[in-house]
Amino acid sequence: MRLAGTAIGAGLFAFAALAAGPAAAQVRLGSPGDPPRLALMGGAFDVKPDKSQATSRTAALIGGEYRFGDRLWFLAPFIGASGTGAGAFYGYFGLGFDVNFGPRWVLAPNAAAGYFTRGGGTDLGSWWEFRTGAELDYRFPDLSRLGIAVHHTSNAGLTRRNPGEESVMLVYTVPIR
């Protein structure tokens, strides 16, 4: 849950920036003018493997998400799936929101939940897992984005075994018009 604290910290930072006064005029919550997007991502799963666990190891990670855009006030629902080179699969749904720092930089804290199967890789302790994290993107004039995402996945104590893992991904999003 270490990264959950990071996501909460990012949200508090965004709130503080909005409440800061004149400088906050450049910080905007939500992206109501942006269309839905398709996100393609690649990176590493379990970047900090637990050496004491035989099944804990870093693996290549690829995935994709459909992001519906701002549908619930400033919240944006999404669905996605990812897989690792070790055979793990994670299908999930969740909510995120954009914190815009001017017209180009976007911080997107998010949370998801869904079905997980480990394949031959890291055993996270449950078939139901939660993912929290944040993505920092650069928004291009055509509304596509390129960024980096950091996430923590764990079962939040649903089972006795709950090692959690951290993932780092490069993310490219394309607007769907």
N, C-alpha and C positions, 0 to 999 in steps of 0.2 A: 504494500500500500504506500510505498515511498513516493511513487509517481503520482498517486492520488493527491498527496500533499502538494506536489508540484502543480497539478491542475487547479487545485483549490487556491494555491498561491497566485497562479496566473489570473484566476477570476477576481481575487481580491485586488490584485494590481490594476486590473481593468476597471473595477469599481472605483478605486482610489483615483485613477486617472480621470474618470468621468466626473468625479466630485471635486477635482482640483481647481476649477475655475477657468480663467481665460485660456490657459494652455490646453484645456480639455476640448476646446472647440474643434481641434483636429482629430480627436478620438471619437469614434462613432461605434455604437453597439448594433450589430446586425448588418446584413447586406441585402436590403429589400429589392434593390435594382438588379441584383445578379440572378441569372437564370439557373435552373437546376444544372448539376455538373456530374460528370463521370470522373472518378479519381482512379488513377493507376499508380501502384506503389511497389517498391522493391527495397529490400534492405536485409536486416539481420534480426532473427528471433532468439531470445535468451542471450543477450549480449553480455550478461554477467552470470555465467553458469555457476551453479553450486557444485564445487569440486567434490564435495562429500556425497553427492547423489550420482549414482551410476548412470541414470537416464538424463541428467542435465547437461546439455551441450548446445553451443551456438549453431544455428542452422540458417541457410538462406531463406528469405521470406519474400513472397510475392502476393499481391492482392488487388482487389478492386472494390470500389464503393459507388453506389448511386446516391447522390446527395440532392435531396428534394428542394433545397433552397429554403428561405425563411417562410415557414408555413404556420408556426405557432408563435405569434408575436415576433420575437427576434430569434427564436429557436428553430434550428434546421434539422429535421429528421434525416436519417440515412440508413441504408442497408448495405451489407458488404460480406465478402468472403476472402479468406486468405489461406495460404498453404505454405508449408515449409519443405525444404529439401529432405527432411527426415520423415516426411509423410504425415505431418500434423495437418489438421483442417480446422478452421474456425469460421462458422457462419453466424452473423450477428446483426443486430439492429441497435440504433441508438439516437442520441440527440447531441448536437453541438451548437455553437454560436460563434459568430465572428466579432472580433474586436478590431476595428479598423484604425490604424495609425496613419492618417492621411490617406491619399487615394491608392497607394501601392502596397503597404505592409499590412498583413492580416495575421492576427493571432487567433487560433480556433481551438479553445478547450472543448473536449468532447468526452462522452461516456457511452459505453455500449454493453450489451449482454447477449450471450448466445451459446450455441452448441459447439463443443470442442472435442476433438479426438486427437490423441497424441501421436498416432502412428508409431514410429520407432524412436521418437524424440523425447523431449522433456515431459515428465509426468506432472501435470498441474493439480492432480488430486480429484478432479471432478469432470463430468461431462458438461456442466453448466459453468461458464466462466464470465467474469466481468472485466471490461477493459476501460481504463481511464487514461487520459493524456492530453496532449496539446500538439498543434501543428503551427509552424510559423511559415507563412507563404509570402512570396512576392507576386502581386497581381499585375499582369501585363495589360496593356490598353485593350486587347481583344477579350479580356476577362478570364483568360486562362491563368493558371497559377502554378508556380514551382516552389516547393518548400520541403521542409524536413519535419517529420513527426516523431515524437517519442511517446511510447505507451507502456503502461504497466498492466499485465493481465494476471488475475488471480481468481480464486473461487470465493473470496471474502469470508473464509471460515466455514463454508458449508460442509466441509469434510475435515477430518483430522489432518490430512495431508493438504497443505496449502503453501507450496514454496513460492509461487508467483514467478514472473519473468518480466524482463524489460526488452522492448523492441525499438529499433531505430530504423526509419524508412525515409527514402527520398520519394516525394509525392508530386505527381503532375496531374492537374485537374483541367478538364476541357469543358467549356460551357456547352449545354445542349439547348439549342434554340428551337 
